[in-house]
Amino acid sequence: MNIQIFGKSKCFDTKKAQRWFKERGIKFQAIDMAQKGMSRGELSSVLAAVGGLDVLIDEKNKSQDAVLLRYLSDADKLEKLLENPALIKTPVVRNGKQATVGYVPEIWAAWD
């Protein structure tokens, strides 16, 4: 397995996801969204796996950019997510072509 966890340092679900993989002895690469974000290719791969942009958008984010996302086209939403990774719901967990958004250990257990 090649696990990548994209998250935010203050996100409790990200910490829970990291703990879940540590407890099972599964190595992972932790990526801080605030510092690095996601590349266009990574974001496209995640979109294909999770089924669309709306799954990725963090509804709890109350910034002006988050409100603006509701009124943009999908292409513009994609660009806004690349510009501002804080708008992406975390954690985003990737295993090759597979990906999840949020804390979903029942899906990760099937990856073993």
C-alpha positions as a Markdown table, in Angstrom:
| # | Residue | x | y | z |
|---|---|---|---|---|
| 1 | Met | 0.0 | 0.0 | 0.0 |
| 2 | Asn | 1.1 | 3.5 | -0.8 |
| 3 | Ile | -1.0 | 5.7 | 1.6 |
| 4 | Gln | -1.0 | 9.5 | 1.5 |
| 5 | Ile | -2.9 | 11.5 | 4.0 |
| 6 | Phe | -3.6 | 15.1 | 3.0 |
| 7 | Gly | -4.8 | 17.0 | 6.1 |
| 8 | Lys | -4.7 | 20.1 | 8.2 |
| 9 | Ser | -2.6 | 20.3 | 11.4 |
| 10 | Lys | -5.6 | 21.3 | 13.5 |
| 11 | Cys | -8.1 | 18.9 | 12.0 |
| 12 | Phe | -9.3 | 16.2 | 14.4 |
| 13 | Asp | -10.4 | 13.8 | 11.7 |
| 14 | Thr | -6.9 | 14.0 | 10.1 |
| 15 | Lys | -5.3 | 13.1 | 13.5 |
| 16 | Lys | -7.8 | 10.2 | 13.9 |
| 17 | Ala | -6.9 | 9.0 | 10.4 |
| 18 | Gln | -3.2 | 9.1 | 11.1 |
| 19 | Arg | -3.7 | 7.3 | 14.4 |
| 20 | Trp | -5.9 | 4.6 | 12.7 |
| 21 | Phe | -3.0 | 3.8 | 10.2 |
| 22 | Lys | -0.3 | 3.9 | 13.0 |
| 23 | Glu | -2.3 | 1.5 | 15.2 |
| 24 | Arg | -2.3 | -1.0 | 12.3 |
| 25 | Gly | 1.3 | -0.6 | 11.5 |
| 26 | Ile | 0.6 | 0.8 | 8.0 |
| 27 | Lys | 3.1 | 3.3 | 6.8 |
| 28 | Phe | 1.8 | 6.6 | 5.3 |
| 29 | Gln | 3.0 | 9.9 | 4.0 |
| 30 | Ala | 1.4 | 12.9 | 5.8 |
| 31 | Ile | 1.0 | 16.0 | 3.7 |
| 32 | Asp | 0.0 | 19.3 | 5.3 |
| 33 | Met | -2.6 | 21.0 | 3.0 |
| 34 | Ala | -1.8 | 24.4 | 4.4 |
| 35 | Gln | 1.9 | 24.2 | 3.4 |
| 36 | Lys | 1.9 | 22.0 | 0.3 |
| 37 | Gly | -1.7 | 21.5 | -1.0 |
| 38 | Met | -2.4 | 19.1 | -3.8 |
| 39 | Ser | -1.1 | 19.1 | -7.4 |
| 40 | Arg | -3.5 | 19.2 | -10.3 |
| 41 | Gly | -2.8 | 15.5 | -11.0 |
| 42 | Glu | -3.4 | 14.5 | -7.4 |
| 43 | Leu | -6.6 | 16.5 | -7.2 |
| 44 | Ser | -7.8 | 15.0 | -10.5 |
| 45 | Ser | -7.1 | 11.5 | -9.3 |
| 46 | Val | -9.0 | 12.1 | -6.0 |
| 47 | Leu | -11.9 | 13.5 | -8.0 |
| 48 | Ala | -12.1 | 10.4 | -10.1 |
| 49 | Ala | -12.1 | 8.2 | -7.1 |
| 50 | Val | -14.6 | 10.1 | -4.9 |
| 51 | Gly | -17.1 | 11.0 | -7.5 |
| 52 | Gly | -17.0 | 14.8 | -8.0 |
| 53 | Leu | -16.1 | 18.2 | -6.7 |
| 54 | Asp | -19.0 | 18.6 | -4.3 |
| 55 | Val | -17.7 | 15.7 | -2.1 |
| 56 | Leu | -14.4 | 17.5 | -1.7 |
| 57 | Ile | -15.7 | 20.9 | -0.6 |
| 58 | Asp | -15.6 | 21.6 | 3.1 |
| 59 | Glu | -19.0 | 22.9 | 4.1 |
| 60 | Lys | -17.8 | 24.0 | 7.6 |
| 61 | Asn | -15.4 | 26.5 | 6.1 |
| 62 | Lys | -17.1 | 29.9 | 6.4 |
| 63 | Ser | -14.6 | 32.0 | 4.5 |
| 64 | Gln | -15.6 | 34.3 | 1.5 |
| 65 | Asp | -13.9 | 31.8 | -0.9 |
| 66 | Ala | -16.1 | 29.0 | 0.5 |
| 67 | Val | -19.3 | 31.0 | 0.0 |
| 68 | Leu | -18.1 | 32.0 | -3.5 |
| 69 | Leu | -17.6 | 28.3 | -4.5 |
| 70 | Arg | -21.4 | 27.8 | -4.5 |
| 71 | Tyr | -21.8 | 30.1 | -7.5 |
| 72 | Leu | -18.8 | 29.0 | -9.7 |
| 73 | Ser | -18.7 | 26.5 | -12.5 |
| 74 | Asp | -17.0 | 23.2 | -12.0 |
| 75 | Ala | -13.9 | 24.3 | -13.8 |
| 76 | Asp | -13.7 | 27.5 | -11.7 |
| 77 | Lys | -14.3 | 25.4 | -8.5 |
| 78 | Leu | -11.3 | 23.2 | -9.5 |
| 79 | Glu | -9.1 | 26.2 | -9.9 |
| 80 | Lys | -10.2 | 27.7 | -6.6 |
| 81 | Leu | -9.5 | 24.5 | -4.8 |
| 82 | Leu | -6.0 | 24.4 | -6.3 |
| 83 | Glu | -5.4 | 28.0 | -5.2 |
| 84 | Asn | -6.9 | 27.6 | -1.7 |
| 85 | Pro | -6.5 | 24.0 | -0.4 |
| 86 | Ala | -8.1 | 25.1 | 2.9 |
| 87 | Leu | -11.4 | 24.7 | 1.1 |
| 88 | Ile | -10.9 | 21.0 | 0.8 |
| 89 | Lys | -12.5 | 18.7 | 3.4 |
| 90 | Thr | -9.9 | 16.7 | 5.2 |
| 91 | Pro | -8.5 | 14.2 | 5.5 |
| 92 | Val | -8.1 | 13.1 | 1.9 |
| 93 | Val | -6.6 | 9.6 | 2.0 |
| 94 | Arg | -5.1 | 8.2 | -1.1 |
| 95 | Asn | -4.0 | 4.6 | -1.9 |
| 96 | Gly | -2.9 | 4.7 | -5.5 |
| 97 | Lys | -6.1 | 5.2 | -7.6 |
| 98 | Gln | -8.4 | 4.8 | -4.6 |
| 99 | Ala | -9.2 | 7.7 | -2.4 |
| 100 | Thr | -11.6 | 8.8 | 0.4 |
| 101 | Val | -12.6 | 12.1 | 1.9 |
| 102 | Gly | -13.2 | 12.4 | 5.6 |
| 103 | Tyr | -12.8 | 9.8 | 8.3 |
| 104 | Val | -13.9 | 6.4 | 6.8 |
| 105 | Pro | -12.0 | 3.5 | 8.4 |
| 106 | Glu | -14.5 | 0.9 | 7.1 |
| 107 | Ile | -13.2 | 1.7 | 3.5 |
| 108 | Trp | -9.6 | 1.8 | 4.6 |
| 109 | Ala | -9.9 | -1.6 | 6.2 |
| 110 | Ala | -10.9 | -3.1 | 2.8 |
| 111 | Trp | -7.7 | -1.8 | 1.3 |
| 112 | Asp | -5.6 | -4.2 | 3.3 |
